[in-house]
Amino acid sequence: SNCHPFYTGKQKIVDTAGRVDKFRRKYAAAGAK
């Protein structure tokens, strides 16, 4: 049931959180230098 709104929304939130975490780590690493 990939078409289920709750499932889709959950996946989107997880994906967004992963991107934000990746961006923060990259930004933190650049700031450390």
C-alpha positions, -999 to +999 in steps of 0.1 A: +000+000+000+025+026-011-004+048-022-015+052+014-012+089+024+002+081+059+029+059+044+038+084+017+039+112+042+060+092+066+085+084+039+087+120+029+093+131+065+121+105+069+137+115+036+136+152+044+150+145+079+178+125+063+186+154+039+186+180+067+209+158+088+233+154+058+233+191+052+239+199+088+269+176+090+283+190+058+278+226+071+293+217+105+323+201+088+328+232+066+325+255+097+350+234+116+377+243+091 
